[in-house]
Amino acid sequence: MNNTSKIDNKKVNNSNNINNTKEKAGTKTKNGKENNIQKNVVKEDDKKETKQIETQQKITYKDGIYIGSSEGKNGEIKVKVTVKDGRIHNIEILSHSDTENLFEIVYKKIISAVYEKQSAEVEIVSGATLTSNGLIRAISNALEGANNSK
């Protein structure tokens, strides 16, 4: 029974030692060195977030309504892109000849991505390459007229 007590006490003492040696980010160790591990992680996350915000802020367009078109799987896809306050505000399909059910799926996914990225540089929908590329190019063609860098 004494052996069990010694083992239990060791476990308690070891866990206390572990808890006592844990350091908080930004605190100084016994040597006077600063613990920067967690600080660096936070700073790295802040850098990524800042970079995303900067990228989003760089993309601005001239306000207006722009028309663009391109070939889809079964013919021309024509879109109207409305830019408001320098951002893509609305994308409307004026015409298309692709299969309705397939086009609806492609439209929802691509338009959602375009709004989020504020750019036509989005990924295609797997299984609908020609329709996806046609819609993306039509939007891209429309945005050429809204590009502020020209």
Sequence and secondary structure as in RCSB ss.txt:
>XXXX:A:sequence
MNNTSKIDNKKVNNSNNINNTKEKAGTKTKNGKENNIQKNVVKEDDKKETKQIETQQKITYKDGIYIGSSEGKNG
EIKVKVTVKDGRIHNIEILSHSDTENLFEIVYKKIISAVYEKQSAEVEIVSGATLTSNGLIRAISNALEGANNSK
>XXXX:A:secstr
 HHHHHHHHHHHHHHHHHHHH   TT B TTS B  HHHHHHHHHHHHHHHHHHHHHH  B SEEEEEEEE SSS
EEEEEEEEETTEEEEEEEEE  S HHHHHHHHHHHHHHHHHHTSS     TT HHHHHHHHHHHHHHHHTTBTT 
